[in-house]
Amino acid sequence: MAGNLDKALTSMTGIDLAGRFGQGWDSISTFGVIFRMGIWWIRGCFSRLRFGSSAGLMLLVGKNVTIRQPKYLHVGSNFIAQDNCEINCLSEKGLTFGDKVTVGSYSIIRPTNLYGGPPGIGLKIGNNSSIGPYSYIGCSGYIEIGNNVMISPRVSIYSENHVFDDPAIPMIEQGVNRSFVIIEDDCWIASHSVILAGVRIGRGSVVGAGSVVTKDVPPFSIVAGNPAKIIKPRKN
């Protein structure tokens, strides 16, 4: 029965679910997942009416999801916003997500201050990429994340820095310098990592758990530490 269920769901959703509900999945657990996805899909049908644009049949929105200024949000097919995440969309370039993008539970995407001030620049995420639970994406500067990028839980990405040049003026009054962060295709950013402004992480790279990335990472590199340093290349 599980095989037939996989095929039926794959046909309905366009998502390859082969083997997802095989050995080890009892009927109650399987139908529990399907029921929850159904509720999320219904919620997504109403949410997408407010988006700037959306594609495909499947758009899943979990419970207690906050999407502010949704007309600046553009999503591809099979977009998932998990429970309790917060997506703030007001920005110069908007938020553009490709196909099969997931925003994890309790994560925050924030290009612009919630209480006014100048709009941020925005965020672009490619196909088949995900933002892990409890992550923070501060895209007041521009952040671009490529295809097939895995961002693990509790990762923070910042595209601006506070100005603190004048010790006679409180830092909170000196403003910020906006910059960028680029994460190229096929990268893995492990849990609790921090990516600071002005950094490009090259294609195929791995950032070890708990790292603080302060400078560019060459393609196909494994980096770790605070500040992050190259441990070894992935390709000889």
C-alpha positions as CSV (number, residue, x, y, z in Angstrom):
1,M,0.0,0.0,0.0
2,A,2.9,2.4,0.8
3,G,4.2,2.1,-2.8
4,N,0.9,2.9,-4.3
5,L,0.5,5.8,-1.9
6,D,3.9,7.2,-2.9
7,K,3.0,7.1,-6.5
8,A,-0.4,8.8,-5.9
9,L,1.2,11.6,-3.9
10,T,4.0,12.0,-6.4
11,S,1.4,12.4,-9.2
12,M,-0.6,14.9,-7.2
13,T,2.2,17.1,-5.9
14,G,4.9,16.8,-8.5
15,I,7.3,16.0,-5.6
16,D,9.3,12.7,-5.9
17,L,8.1,10.8,-2.8
18,A,9.4,7.4,-3.9
19,G,10.3,5.4,-0.8
20,R,9.2,8.1,1.7
21,F,6.6,5.9,3.3
22,G,8.2,2.5,3.0
23,Q,9.3,0.1,5.7
24,G,9.0,1.5,9.2
25,W,6.1,3.7,8.4
26,D,2.8,2.4,9.9
27,S,-0.5,3.4,8.4
28,I,-1.4,5.9,11.2
29,S,1.9,7.7,11.0
30,T,1.6,7.9,7.2
31,F,-1.9,9.2,7.1
32,G,-1.0,11.7,9.9
33,V,1.7,13.2,7.6
34,I,-0.8,13.3,4.7
35,F,-3.5,15.0,6.8
36,R,-1.0,17.6,8.1
37,M,0.1,18.3,4.5
38,G,-3.5,18.7,3.5
39,I,-4.1,21.3,6.2
40,W,-0.9,23.2,5.2
41,W,-2.0,23.0,1.5
42,I,-5.4,24.6,2.3
43,R,-3.7,27.3,4.3
44,G,-1.3,27.9,1.4
45,C,-4.2,28.2,-1.1
46,F,-5.4,31.3,0.8
47,S,-1.9,32.7,1.5
48,R,-0.8,32.6,-2.1
49,L,-3.6,35.0,-3.1
50,R,-1.6,37.8,-1.4
51,F,1.8,36.9,-2.9
52,G,3.4,38.8,-5.7
53,S,3.5,35.6,-7.6
54,S,3.5,31.8,-7.1
55,A,3.9,28.8,-9.3
56,G,2.7,25.2,-9.2
57,L,-0.1,23.4,-7.4
58,M,1.7,22.8,-4.1
59,L,2.3,25.6,-1.6
60,L,2.3,24.5,2.0
61,V,2.0,27.0,4.9
62,G,2.3,25.7,8.5
63,K,0.5,27.0,11.6
64,N,1.3,30.4,13.1
65,V,3.3,31.5,10.0
66,T,3.8,35.2,9.7
67,I,4.2,36.7,6.2
68,R,4.4,40.5,6.2
69,Q,4.0,42.6,3.0
70,P,3.5,39.4,0.9
71,K,3.1,41.3,-2.4
72,Y,7.0,41.5,-2.4
73,L,7.2,37.7,-2.2
74,H,7.6,35.5,-5.3
75,V,7.8,31.8,-4.9
76,G,8.3,28.8,-7.3
77,S,6.5,25.5,-7.1
78,N,6.5,23.3,-4.0
79,F,7.2,26.1,-1.5
80,I,7.0,25.2,2.2
81,A,6.8,27.6,5.1
82,Q,7.0,25.5,8.3
83,D,5.3,26.2,11.6
84,N,5.9,29.6,13.4
85,C,8.4,31.0,10.8
86,E,8.4,34.7,10.1
87,I,9.0,36.1,6.6
88,N,9.1,39.9,6.2
89,C,9.0,40.7,2.5
90,L,9.2,44.6,2.2
91,S,12.5,45.2,0.3
92,E,13.9,46.9,-2.8
93,K,14.3,43.7,-4.8
94,G,11.8,41.7,-2.9
95,L,12.1,38.0,-1.8
96,T,12.4,35.5,-4.7
97,F,12.4,31.8,-4.0
98,G,12.9,29.1,-6.7
99,D,11.2,25.7,-6.8
100,K,11.3,23.3,-3.8
101,V,12.4,25.9,-1.2
102,T,11.6,25.3,2.5
103,V,11.7,27.9,5.2
104,G,12.1,26.0,8.5
105,S,10.1,26.3,11.7
106,Y,10.8,29.4,13.9
107,S,13.2,30.9,11.3
108,I,13.2,34.6,10.6
109,I,13.8,36.4,7.3
110,R,14.0,40.1,7.8
111,P,15.2,42.7,5.2
112,T,13.5,45.7,6.9
113,N,13.1,46.9,10.4
114,L,9.6,46.0,11.8
115,Y,9.1,49.5,13.0
116,G,9.9,51.6,9.9
117,G,13.1,52.9,8.5
118,P,14.6,52.4,5.0
119,P,13.6,49.2,3.2
120,G,16.3,46.5,2.9
121,I,17.6,45.2,-0.4
122,G,16.2,41.6,-0.4
123,L,16.9,37.9,-0.9
124,K,17.0,35.4,-3.7
125,I,17.1,31.6,-3.2
126,G,17.5,29.1,-5.9
127,N,15.9,25.7,-6.5
128,N,15.9,22.9,-4.0
129,S,17.4,24.9,-1.2
130,S,16.3,25.1,2.4
131,I,16.6,27.3,5.5
132,G,16.8,25.3,8.7
133,P,14.7,25.8,11.8
134,Y,15.5,28.7,14.1
135,S,17.7,30.4,11.5
136,Y,18.0,34.2,11.0
137,I,18.4,35.7,7.5
138,G,19.1,39.4,7.8
139,C,18.8,40.6,4.2
140,S,18.9,44.4,4.7
141,G,21.8,44.2,2.3
142,Y,21.5,41.7,-0.6
143,I,21.7,38.0,0.1
144,E,21.7,35.4,-2.7
145,I,21.6,31.7,-2.1
146,G,22.1,29.3,-5.0
147,N,20.6,25.9,-5.9
148,N,20.8,22.8,-3.8
149,V,22.0,24.7,-0.7
150,M,21.4,23.2,2.7
151,I,21.2,25.7,5.6
152,S,21.0,23.8,8.9
153,P,19.2,24.8,12.0
154,R,20.2,27.9,13.9
155,V,22.3,29.5,11.2
156,S,22.6,33.3,11.1
157,I,23.4,35.3,7.9
158,Y,24.0,39.0,8.1
159,S,24.4,41.4,5.2
160,E,25.1,44.6,7.1
161,N,27.4,45.9,9.9
162,H,26.9,48.5,12.5
163,V,29.0,51.6,12.2
164,F,31.1,52.3,15.4
165,D,33.9,54.6,14.2
166,D,33.1,57.5,16.6
167,P,33.4,56.6,20.2
168,A,31.7,59.9,21.2
169,I,28.4,58.8,19.6
170,P,26.4,55.9,20.8
171,M,26.8,53.1,18.3
172,I,23.1,52.7,18.0
173,E,23.0,56.2,16.5
174,Q,25.8,55.7,13.9
175,G,23.8,53.7,11.4
176,V,24.8,50.6,9.4
177,N,26.8,49.8,6.3
178,R,24.9,47.5,4.0
179,S,26.8,44.8,2.0
180,F,26.0,41.4,0.6
181,V,26.3,37.6,1.1
182,I,26.5,35.2,-1.7
183,I,26.3,31.4,-1.2
184,E,26.8,29.6,-4.4
185,D,25.3,26.3,-5.6
186,D,25.6,23.0,-3.7
187,C,26.8,24.3,-0.3
188,W,26.1,22.9,3.2
189,I,26.1,25.5,6.0
190,A,26.1,23.4,9.2
191,S,24.3,24.2,12.4
192,H,25.0,27.3,14.5
193,S,27.2,28.8,11.8
194,V,27.4,32.6,11.4
195,I,28.0,34.2,7.9
196,L,29.0,37.8,8.1
197,A,28.5,40.6,5.6
198,G,30.7,40.9,2.5
199,V,31.3,37.1,2.1
200,R,31.1,34.8,-0.9
201,I,31.0,31.1,-0.2
202,G,32.1,29.2,-3.3
203,R,30.3,26.4,-5.0
204,G,30.3,23.0,-3.4
205,S,31.7,24.2,-0.1
206,V,31.0,23.0,3.5
207,V,30.9,25.3,6.5
208,G,31.5,23.3,9.7
209,A,29.1,23.5,12.7
210,G,29.6,26.6,14.9
211,S,31.8,28.4,12.4
212,V,32.0,32.2,12.0
213,V,32.7,33.0,8.3
214,T,34.4,36.4,8.0
215,K,36.0,36.1,4.5
216,D,35.4,34.4,1.2
217,V,35.5,30.6,0.9
218,P,37.0,29.2,-2.3
219,P,34.9,26.7,-4.2
220,F,34.8,23.1,-3.0
221,S,36.4,23.9,0.4
222,I,35.7,22.6,3.9
223,V,36.0,25.4,6.5
224,A,35.5,25.5,10.2
225,G,36.3,27.5,13.3
226,N,36.1,31.1,14.6
227,P,37.1,32.7,12.4
228,A,36.6,30.0,9.8
229,K,39.7,28.6,8.1
230,I,40.2,26.1,5.3
231,I,40.4,22.6,6.8
232,K,40.8,20.8,3.5
233,P,39.6,20.9,-0.1
234,R,36.8,18.6,-1.3
235,K,38.5,18.2,-4.7
236,N,42.2,17.5,-5.4
